[in-house]
Amino acid sequence: MDRIEQGMEKYEQLFGKGEPASYSTDPEFQNFLSRFIFGEVFFQGKLDDKMRELITIVVLTTNQTLPQLKAHVNAAFNIGLTPVEIKEAVYQCAPYIGFPKTLNAINEVNEVFNAHNIALPIESQKTVDEDTRLSKGLAIQVEIFGDVITKMRENAPANQRHIQDYLSAFCFGDFYTRNGLDLKTRELLTLCIVSSIGGAEGQVKAHVQGNLNVGNEKETLITAITHCLPYMGFPRTLNTLTCINEMNP
């Protein structure tokens, strides 16, 4: 099939039969979109459609493109993602984009869940408590990034050590320890999140190395960032590809 046929087939698989409303007002633009995203990008590399939709969800959440987020949550259900997987992907964004934007996304997700008669709240995926969130978060940090974490904590100025504790306990303890998504998936999604923020190349490089450390190969990273391209644009995509190549020539 050519990209036009592939795009039509993939679009129907994700969203069902029928044309987007924009076809009646901007048919040429919709053709650019459908043929590029669903006819080309979806077929680059070896990520499955479930991983692609999780990536799409976190990038749309980060960019606060909420109408499209709602559409892709429906698409996520159509290809077999579970409510837990969808919610966990959105929750994973919170340490990087903040609570208000994450809550905006959660509200959109919940509207889709309600339409699908999914009872809320869904089952908890929490695995830590107030006594263990720091220690378990730090253990995952070290698993992902290695001994650099110990050095980073030791070298932090006294008036900034609380930030290191927040990073370990909140970002990694409260989120990375949760069930619902495995470590490789969470770390790949995090790379997509920090890449789509823009201007966070230091963190992008750190998470490139983190991905490599947990077993996500360079080709997987390239495919994931390629999948982000239609949603975050060429500048941020090219910046991330430069970081990937610097960290793994």
C-alpha positions as CSV (number, residue, x, y, z in Angstrom):
1,M,0.0,0.0,0.0
2,D,1.1,3.6,-0.6
3,R,1.0,6.2,2.2
4,I,-2.5,7.3,1.3
5,E,-4.0,3.8,1.6
6,Q,-2.0,3.1,4.7
7,G,-3.2,6.4,6.3
8,M,-6.8,5.7,5.6
9,E,-6.6,2.2,7.0
10,K,-4.7,3.2,10.1
11,Y,-7.0,6.1,10.8
12,E,-10.0,3.8,10.6
13,Q,-8.3,1.4,13.0
14,L,-7.7,4.1,15.5
15,F,-10.8,6.3,15.2
16,G,-13.4,4.3,13.4
17,K,-15.1,5.0,10.1
18,G,-15.9,8.5,9.0
19,E,-14.0,11.6,8.1
20,P,-12.7,14.3,10.5
21,A,-14.8,17.5,10.6
22,S,-11.8,19.4,9.2
23,Y,-12.3,17.7,5.9
24,S,-15.3,19.9,5.2
25,T,-13.3,23.1,5.8
26,D,-9.6,22.3,5.3
27,P,-9.4,19.2,3.2
28,E,-5.8,19.8,2.0
29,F,-4.5,20.3,5.5
30,Q,-6.3,17.2,6.7
31,N,-4.7,15.3,3.9
32,F,-1.2,16.6,5.0
33,L,-2.0,15.4,8.5
34,S,-3.5,12.0,7.8
35,R,-1.0,10.9,5.1
36,F,2.0,12.0,7.2
37,I,1.0,10.8,10.6
38,F,-1.0,7.8,9.8
39,G,0.5,6.8,6.5
40,E,4.2,7.4,7.2
41,V,5.1,8.1,10.8
42,F,3.0,5.2,12.2
43,F,5.0,2.8,10.0
44,Q,8.5,4.0,10.8
45,G,10.4,1.7,13.2
46,K,9.2,-1.2,15.3
47,L,7.0,0.3,18.1
48,D,3.6,-1.3,18.3
49,D,0.4,0.8,18.2
50,K,-0.1,0.6,21.9
51,M,3.2,2.2,22.6
52,R,2.7,4.8,19.9
53,E,-0.6,5.8,21.4
54,L,0.9,6.1,24.9
55,I,3.6,8.3,23.4
56,T,0.9,10.4,21.7
57,I,-1.0,10.8,24.9
58,V,1.9,12.1,26.9
59,V,3.0,14.5,24.2
60,L,-0.5,15.9,23.8
61,T,-0.7,16.2,27.6
62,T,2.6,18.0,27.7
63,N,1.6,20.4,24.9
64,Q,-2.0,20.8,26.4
65,T,-3.6,20.0,23.1
66,L,-6.6,18.7,24.9
67,P,-9.2,18.2,22.1
68,Q,-6.7,15.9,20.3
69,L,-5.9,14.2,23.6
70,K,-9.5,13.2,24.1
71,A,-9.6,11.8,20.5
72,H,-6.5,9.7,21.2
73,V,-7.8,8.4,24.4
74,N,-10.7,7.0,22.4
75,A,-8.1,5.6,19.9
76,A,-6.2,4.0,22.8
77,F,-9.2,2.1,23.8
78,N,-9.8,1.0,20.2
79,I,-6.4,-0.6,20.0
80,G,-6.6,-2.4,23.4
81,L,-4.9,-0.1,25.9
82,T,-6.4,-0.4,29.4
83,P,-7.8,2.4,31.6
84,V,-4.8,1.8,34.0
85,E,-2.2,2.2,31.2
86,I,-3.8,5.4,29.9
87,K,-4.1,6.9,33.4
88,E,-0.6,5.9,34.4
89,A,0.8,7.5,31.2
90,V,-0.9,10.8,32.1
91,Y,0.2,10.6,35.7
92,Q,3.8,10.1,34.6
93,C,3.7,13.6,33.1
94,A,3.1,15.4,36.4
95,P,6.7,15.8,37.7
96,Y,7.8,17.3,34.4
97,I,4.9,19.6,33.4
98,G,3.4,20.3,36.9
99,F,0.0,19.5,38.5
100,P,-2.2,22.1,36.7
101,K,-1.5,20.8,33.2
102,T,-1.7,17.2,34.3
103,L,-5.1,17.9,36.0
104,N,-6.3,19.5,32.7
105,A,-5.4,16.3,30.9
106,I,-7.0,14.1,33.6
107,N,-10.2,15.9,33.2
108,E,-10.3,15.2,29.5
109,V,-9.4,11.5,30.1
110,N,-12.1,11.2,32.7
111,E,-14.7,12.5,30.2
112,V,-13.8,9.7,27.8
113,F,-13.8,7.2,30.7
114,N,-17.3,8.3,31.7
115,A,-18.5,8.0,28.1
116,H,-17.2,4.4,28.1
117,N,-18.9,3.7,31.5
118,I,-15.6,3.1,33.3
119,A,-16.1,3.5,37.0
120,L,-13.9,6.1,38.7
121,P,-11.6,6.1,40.5
122,I,-9.9,3.1,38.8
123,E,-7.9,0.7,40.9
124,S,-4.8,2.1,42.7
125,Q,-1.4,1.3,41.4
126,K,0.5,2.6,44.4
127,T,3.3,0.5,45.8
128,V,4.9,2.9,48.4
129,D,3.9,4.6,51.6
130,E,5.1,7.6,53.5
131,D,7.9,5.6,55.0
132,T,9.2,4.0,51.8
133,R,8.7,6.5,49.0
134,L,12.1,8.1,49.4
135,S,14.1,4.9,49.7
136,K,12.3,3.1,46.9
137,G,12.4,6.1,44.7
138,L,16.2,6.5,45.3
139,A,16.7,2.8,44.5
140,I,14.9,3.2,41.1
141,Q,16.9,6.4,40.4
142,V,20.1,4.5,40.9
143,E,18.8,1.6,38.8
144,I,18.1,4.0,35.9
145,F,21.1,6.4,36.2
146,G,23.7,4.6,38.2
147,D,26.2,6.0,40.7
148,V,25.9,9.6,39.4
149,I,22.8,9.9,41.6
150,T,24.8,9.4,44.8
151,K,27.3,12.0,43.6
152,M,24.6,14.4,42.6
153,R,23.0,14.2,46.1
154,E,26.3,14.5,47.9
155,N,27.3,17.6,45.8
156,A,24.0,19.5,46.2
157,P,24.4,22.7,48.1
158,A,22.9,22.5,51.6
159,N,20.1,25.0,50.7
160,Q,19.1,22.8,47.7
161,R,19.2,19.3,49.1
162,H,15.5,19.3,49.6
163,I,15.2,19.4,45.8
164,Q,17.2,16.2,45.5
165,D,14.9,14.6,48.1
166,Y,11.8,15.8,46.2
167,L,13.3,14.3,43.0
168,S,13.9,10.9,44.6
169,A,10.7,10.7,46.7
170,F,8.2,12.4,44.4
171,C,9.3,11.9,40.8
172,F,10.7,8.4,41.3
173,G,9.1,7.2,44.5
174,D,5.6,8.3,43.9
175,F,5.5,7.7,40.2
176,Y,8.2,5.3,38.9
177,T,7.3,2.7,41.5
178,R,3.7,2.4,40.5
179,N,2.3,-0.6,38.8
180,G,0.5,-0.4,35.4
181,L,3.5,0.4,33.2
182,D,6.9,-1.2,33.4
183,L,10.1,0.7,33.9
184,K,11.2,0.6,30.3
185,T,7.9,2.1,29.2
186,R,7.9,4.8,31.9
187,E,11.5,5.8,31.0
188,L,10.7,6.0,27.3
189,L,7.6,8.1,27.9
190,T,9.6,10.4,30.1
191,L,12.1,11.0,27.3
192,C,9.2,11.9,25.1
193,I,7.8,14.2,27.7
194,V,11.0,16.1,28.4
195,S,11.7,16.3,24.7
196,S,8.3,17.9,23.9
197,I,8.8,20.5,26.6
198,G,11.6,22.1,24.7
199,G,14.7,23.8,26.1
200,A,15.4,20.9,28.5
201,E,18.3,19.3,26.6
202,G,20.2,18.6,29.8
203,Q,17.3,16.4,31.1
204,V,16.8,14.9,27.6
205,K,20.5,13.7,27.6
206,A,20.1,12.3,31.1
207,H,17.0,10.4,30.0
208,V,18.6,9.2,26.8
209,Q,21.2,7.6,29.0
210,G,18.6,6.3,31.4
211,N,16.7,4.6,28.5
212,L,19.9,3.0,27.3
213,N,20.6,1.8,30.9
214,V,17.2,0.1,31.3
215,G,17.4,-1.6,27.9
216,N,15.7,0.7,25.4
217,E,18.0,0.6,22.3
218,K,19.0,3.6,20.3
219,E,16.7,2.6,17.4
220,T,13.8,2.5,19.8
221,L,14.6,6.0,21.0
222,I,14.8,7.2,17.4
223,T,11.5,5.6,16.6
224,A,9.8,7.1,19.7
225,I,11.0,10.6,18.9
226,T,10.1,10.3,15.3
227,H,6.6,9.4,16.5
228,C,6.6,12.6,18.5
229,L,7.5,14.7,15.5
230,P,3.9,15.5,14.2
231,Y,2.9,16.6,17.6
232,M,5.9,18.7,18.7
233,G,7.4,19.8,15.4
234,F,10.8,19.5,13.8
235,P,12.9,21.9,16.1
236,R,12.3,19.8,19.3
237,T,12.6,16.6,17.4
238,L,15.9,17.6,15.8
239,N,17.2,18.8,19.2
240,T,16.4,15.4,20.8
241,L,18.0,13.5,17.9
242,T,21.1,15.5,18.5
243,C,21.1,14.5,22.2
244,I,20.6,10.9,21.3
245,N,23.5,10.9,18.9
246,E,25.7,12.7,21.4
247,M,25.0,10.2,24.1
248,N,25.2,7.1,21.8
249,P,27.2,8.0,18.6
